[in-house]
């Protein structure tokens, strides 16, 4: 009775391989999306630290943009649009007063970089971070 069983392994293989490839693709896509989110979180942290070191609120947003872009480049993150928002209102307070500053980084990552090369569309990844302003340093 080996006649009816002939070729069944080939059929099973042809049915199982596409499912395994799809599952593998989902795992890789999820991992790359997680890496993009981690890179944006690191960029937000760098921007917030830069804002906390600024001397005045006017230069804080420029410093935040520069540091976020540099950190995104180091992390290998390619953004179609990188938006950085800094809240440096605590820098306006006089010396001796504690405060918190924050930075929000938003990046539009092409899906072709995350999932499948050539895939159309983008995914927006956003992260925020806060940093403490040193109460004993000079401010303008």
Backbone as a ProteinNet text record, in pm:
[ID]
protein_1_A
[PRIMARY]
XXXXXXXXXXXXXXXXXXXXXXXXXXXXXXXXXXXXXXXXXXXXXXXXXXXXXXXXXXXXXXXXXXXXXXXXXXXXXXXXXXXXXXXXXXXXXXXXXXXXXXXXXXXXXXXXXXXXXXXXXXXXXXXXXXXXXXXXXXXX
[TERTIARY]
80.1	0	85.1	195.1	278.7	236.1	154.4	111.2	32.6	-72.5	-149	-70.8	34.8	111.6	219.9	242.1	349.2	322.5	418.3	406.9	343.7	300.1	233.8	332.3	457.6	557.4	579.2	580.8	599.6	484	362.9	245.8	249.4	280.5	289.4	397.5	510.3	619.5	576.3	506.5	460.6	357.2	284.3	185.6	247	346.3	403.2	506.8	585.3	693.3	642.3	537.6	491	444.1	384	339.9	460.7	563.2	684	755.3	760.1	822.9	744.6	613.2	530.9	554	557.8	583.8	722.9	821	956.2	959.3	889	881.4	815.7	711.2	646.2	738.8	815.6	910.1	1018.5	1073.1	1177.1	1120.1	1000.1	936.9	909.4	864	840.2	968.8	1075.3	1203.2	1257.8	1244	1294.4	1209.9	1080.1	995.9	1036.6	1066	1111.5	1244	1336.1	1463.8	1443.7	1348.9	1320.1	1265.6	1177.3	1123.2	1233.7	1323.6	1433.6	1526	1550.7	1636.4	1571.1	1438.9	1369.1	1369.5	1356.1	1363	1500.9	1605.4	1740.1	1758.3	1702.1	1711.3	1637.3	1522.3	1447.8	1525.8	1589.1	1670.7	1788	1854.7	1966.4	1919	1804	1749.6	1713.1	1652.9	1616.4	1740.3	1843.6	1967.3	2030.2	2024.3	2077	2000.1	1867.9	1785.3	1820.3	1844.2	1875.1	2010.5	2098.2	2229.8	2233.9	2126.7	2123	2121.1	2171.2	2174.9	2046.3	1973.6	1850.1	1749.9	1620.7	1517.1	1530.1	1587.8	1601.1	1692.5	1803.7	1897.7	1861.6	1770.8	1737.2	1675.4	1586.1	1521.6	1620.5	1714.5	1816.2	1906.2	1946.3	2030.6	1956.4	1828.4	1748.4	1740.5	1716.7	1709.6	1842.5	1951.7	2083.4	2116.8	2092.2	2124.5	2034.3	1906.6	1815.8	1856	1890.5	1932.2	2061.9	2155.6	2282.4	2260.7	2176.8	2150.9	2076.6	1984.3	1913.5	2011	2105.9	2205.4	2295	2336.1	2420.5	2344.1	2214.3	2131.7	2091.5	2130.1	2096.8	1951.9	1888.3	1747.5	1735.6	1660.2	1637.1	1495.4	1483.2	1353.2	1321.2	1200.2	1156	1131.9	1081.3	1059.2	1088	1182	1217.1	1168.5	1076.6	1022.4	1063.3	1117.2	1162.4	1094	1028.3	963.9	1027.6	1072.2	1137.2	1059.3	1039.3	978.1	1087.8	1136.1	1246.6	1201.9	1076.3	1024.4	1091.3	1142.9	1208.5	1340.8	1396.7	1522.3	1502.1	1379.1	1350	1351.5	1341.1	1344.7	1486	1496.7	1626.7	1710.2	1840.1	1927.9	1881.9	1904.8	1864.6	1727.4	1655.8	1521.9	1526.3	1478.1	1479	1374.4	1391.9	1295	1316.9	1219.5	1225.5	1205.4	1282.4	1263	1228.2	1166	1128.5	1151	1160.9	1174.9	1092.3	1025.7	947.7	1003.2	1035	1089.7	991.6	961.8	870.7	940.9	935.2	1006.9	913.7	906.2	832	929.4	920.5	1011.3	942.8	1009.7	950.2	931.2	817.5	791.3	888.4	942.9	1042.8	1168.5	1199.2	1315.6	1285.1	1158.3	1121.9	1076.3	985.3	927.5	990.4	943.8	987.8	1044.2	1165	1218.5	1122.4	1097.9	1006.6	861.9	832.2	695.6	655.7	540.2	501	444.9	453	395.4	500.8	455	543.8	477.9	559.8	510.9	568.4	482.7	526.8	565.4	687.7	739.9	766.1	716.1	727	769.1	852.4	896.3	921	904.8	929.7	1025.6	1099	1191.6	1198.6	1230.8	1246.1	1385.4	1430.8	1560.1	1552.4	1628.9	1629.8	1727.7	1686.3	1773.5	1850.7	1980.9	2064.2	2032	1994.4	1949.7	2063.9	2188.4	2301.1	2387.5	2346.8	2427.2	2374.1	2460.3	2421.7	2327.2	2241.8	2146.5	2150.8	2112.6	2107	1973.2
-117.9	0	125.2	121.9	240.5	330.2	287.1	366.4	491.8	484.8	604.7	708	663.9	756.5	830.4	794.1	852.3	1001.9	1087.9	1231.4	1310.3	1245.2	1318.7	1408.3	1367.9	1449.6	1578.8	1571.8	1691.2	1788.8	1737.3	1822.8	1887.9	1809.8	1865.2	1972.8	1946.6	2043	2172	2158.6	2275.9	2356.3	2294	2365	2426.5	2362.6	2408	2519.1	2514.9	2611.9	2756.2	2787.4	2926.1	2976.4	2889.3	2929	2958.2	2875.3	2898.5	3026.2	3052.5	3175.3	3297.1	3290.8	3401.3	3425	3319.3	3333.8	3391.7	3347.1	3400	3548.2	3585.8	3726.2	3812.9	3762.4	3837.1	3856.6	3754.9	3766.4	3869.1	3864.3	3958.8	4100.4	4116.2	4248.6	4305.6	4221.6	4267.3	4309.3	4235	4269	4400	4420	4544.2	4663.8	4644.6	4752.7	4786.8	4686.9	4709.2	4784.9	4751.7	4822.1	4968.4	4994.8	5133.9	5211	5150.4	5216.7	5243.2	5148.7	5167.1	5280.4	5290.7	5399	5534.7	5543.3	5670.4	5704.2	5605.1	5631	5682.7	5628	5676.9	5818.9	5849.7	5985.4	6084.4	6043.9	6131.4	6154.1	6051.2	6066.2	6160	6147.2	6236.1	6379.9	6399	6534	6595.4	6517.5	6570.1	6606.5	6523.5	6556.4	6683.2	6699.3	6820.7	6944.6	6933.6	7046.4	7083.7	6985.2	7014.9	7083.8	7068.8	7132.1	7268.1	7305.2	7434.1	7547.9	7661.8	7777.6	7858.3	7851.9	7929.9	7853.2	7884.8	7812.8	7830	7942.3	7966.3	7866.9	7833.7	7740.1	7594.1	7571	7433.8	7353.9	7414.7	7339	7306.3	7396.3	7369.2	7254.5	7257.3	7150.9	7017.5	7019.6	6895.9	6836.4	6919.7	6869.3	6809.3	6879	6830.1	6696.4	6686.7	6562.7	6446.7	6473.5	6366.7	6315.5	6405	6362.9	6283.3	6327.7	6255.6	6116.7	6107.3	5977.7	5883.8	5937.5	5854.6	5801.1	5884.1	5839	5730.4	5747.4	5647.5	5516	5525	5405.8	5339.9	5397	5338.5	5358.3	5456.2	5483.2	5582	5543.7	5632.8	5685.9	5815.8	5879.9	5959.3	5940.8	6028.1	6167.7	6175	6302.8	6283.5	6363.9	6359.4	6488.7	6476.5	6593.4	6587.6	6699.1	6706.9	6825.8	6800.5	6906.1	6907.5	7026.4	7038.8	7134.9	7095.7	7183.3	7227.1	7349.7	7401.3	7513.8	7514.7	7623.9	7629.3	7517.1	7516	7592.7	7613.7	7687.8	7837	7883.7	8025.3	8062	7963.9	7991	8028.4	8102.4	8147.1	8034.3	8061.5	7959.9	7924.3	7800.9	7754	7691.8	7696.1	7636.8	7509.6	7399	7274	7277.9	7192.9	7185.3	7062.3	7036	6924	6977.7	6926.2	6956.7	6826.1	6837.3	6716.1	6735.3	6623.7	6623.3	6509.3	6535.6	6434.5	6421.4	6300.2	6273.3	6184.4	6223.8	6148.6	6122.7	5999.4	5960.1	5877.5	5914.8	5836.4	5740.8	5612.1	5510.2	5440.2	5432.1	5360.5	5211.8	5157	5015	4926.8	4977.9	4902.9	4879.1	4968.3	4949.5	4854.6	4843.7	4765.5	4624.8	4614	4483.7	4419.6	4459.6	4399.5	4509.3	4493.1	4596.1	4624.3	4752.8	4792.3	4805.5	4768.9	4777.1	4923.7	4964.2	5105.1	5140.7	5268.4	5318.1	5349	5409.8	5446.6	5409.3	5396.5	5375.5	5488.5	5553	5662.6	5605.3	5634.4	5590.8	5716.8	5719.2	5838.6	5799.9	5884.6	5861.1	5995	5996.4	6115.7	6080.7	6182.9	6164	6293.1	6279.1	6394.2	6392.8	6510.8	6523	6633.9	6618.2	6714.4	6826.6	6949.4	7065.2	7082.7	7095	7114.3	7248.4	7247.9	7369.6	7464.1	7416.2	7499.8	7548.5	7526.3	7575.2	7708.8	7783.5	7916.3	7909.3	8008.6	8019.4	8161.3	8177.7	8313.2	8376.7
0	0	0	-55.7	-63.2	-178.2	-268.1	-382.7	-345.9	-259.8	-228.1	-146.3	-77.9	5	-74	-196.9	-275.6	-299.9	-268.7	-293.8	-180.5	-73.2	34.9	109.8	118.4	186.3	107.5	-22.2	-104.6	-87.7	-80.4	-62	76.3	178.9	313.2	320.3	258.5	257.2	186.8	76.1	0.8	78.8	168.3	249.1	374.8	432	558.4	538.6	433.7	414.5	405.8	328.9	326.5	463.5	542	675.7	764.7	757.4	836	792.9	663.9	614.1	663.5	662.8	711.6	861	940	1083.2	1108.5	1035.4	1049.4	1012.7	908	867.8	973.5	1039.5	1147.1	1266.4	1299.3	1410.6	1377.3	1257.6	1217.5	1211.3	1155.9	1149.4	1287.1	1378.9	1515.8	1584.4	1563	1624.3	1568	1437.5	1377.8	1420.1	1440	1491.1	1633.8	1714	1851.2	1851.8	1760.8	1752.6	1712.8	1622.9	1584.4	1703.6	1780	1899.2	2002.1	2019.9	2114	2069.1	1939.8	1888.8	1910.1	1893.9	1916.8	2065.9	2152.9	2296.8	2336.5	2277.5	2305.8	2254	2138.3	2083.9	2173.5	2226.5	2317.9	2446.9	2497.4	2618.1	2596.3	2481.5	2450.9	2436.7	2372.8	2355.3	2490.7	2579.4	2711	2792.6	2785.9	2856.9	2800.8	2668.9	2607.5	2648.6	2657.8	2700.9	2844.7	2930	3070.1	3084.9	2988.5	2994.3	2926.2	2856.6	2787.5	2888.4	2847.4	2936.7	2933.5	2822.3	2811.3	2725.3	2741.2	2665.1	2513.3	2470.1	2326	2256.9	2318	2255.7	2284.2	2376.3	2415.9	2301.9	2225.3	2116.9	2006.2	1977.6	1875.8	1921.2	2047	2101.6	2098.9	2133	2133.2	1993.7	1892.1	1754.3	1710.5	1740.2	1698.5	1764.7	1895	1965.6	1924.3	1901.3	1857.8	1720.2	1629.8	1495.2	1501.3	1585	1597.6	1657.4	1758.8	1822	1726.6	1648.3	1550.1	1445.6	1403.7	1306.2	1365.1	1489.3	1555.3	1571.1	1600.9	1618.3	1487.8	1374.3	1244.7	1205.6	1263	1236	1120.5	1018.1	904.5	914.2	938.6	952.9	826.8	775.7	667.7	721.3	843.3	909.7	1058	1109.3	1250.3	1314.1	1408.8	1477.7	1624.1	1672.6	1811.3	1877.1	1989.5	2067.2	2205.5	2246.8	2377.1	2465	2589.8	2689.2	2785	2765.8	2845.9	2937.2	2975.6	3058.4	3196	3243.8	3375.1	3372.7	3254.1	3244.5	3268.5	3256.9	3278.1	3426.5	3513.3	3658	3698.9	3804.7	3851.9	3908.2	3927.6	3987.4	4128.1	4165.6	4297.3	4300.8	4188.5	4182.7	4098.3	4152.1	4075.6	3964.5	3868.1	3759.5	3673.5	3589.4	3496.1	3355.1	3261.2	3120.4	3049.7	2935	2862.6	2713.9	2644.8	2499.5	2443.7	2333.5	2263	2122.4	2082.8	1950	1875.2	1753.4	1667.6	1535	1487.5	1366.2	1277.3	1150.3	1051.9	984.1	1018	965.5	847.8	732.3	618.9	651.1	613.3	638.5	560.5	451.8	377.3	458.9	552.6	639.5	753.8	791.3	908.7	871.4	776.1	744.4	621.1	504.1	378.5	289.4	236.1	146.9	31.8	9.1	-96.8	-53.3	70.2	120.4	134.6	82.9	91.5	229.2	262	386.5	490.6	598.7	709.4	841.2	943	1079	1163.5	1242.2	1328	1463.5	1503.3	1632.1	1714.2	1837.7	1920.7	2061.6	2121.2	2259.1	2327.2	2458.5	2539.1	2651.3	2695.1	2806.3	2886.5	3013.7	3102.3	3163.5	3202.3	3267.2	3371.4	3477	3586	3553.9	3583.1	3567.4	3697.1	3685.6	3804	3868.2	3991.7	4058.5	4092.8	4089.4	4129.4	4012.9	3891.3	3779.5	3731.6	3664.9	3617.4	3499	3488.4	3376.6	3325.4	3203.4	3145.5	3170.9
[MASK]
++++++++++++++++++++++++++++++++++++++++++++++++++++++++++++++++++++++++++++++++++++++++++++++++++++++++++++++++++++++++++++++++++++++++++++

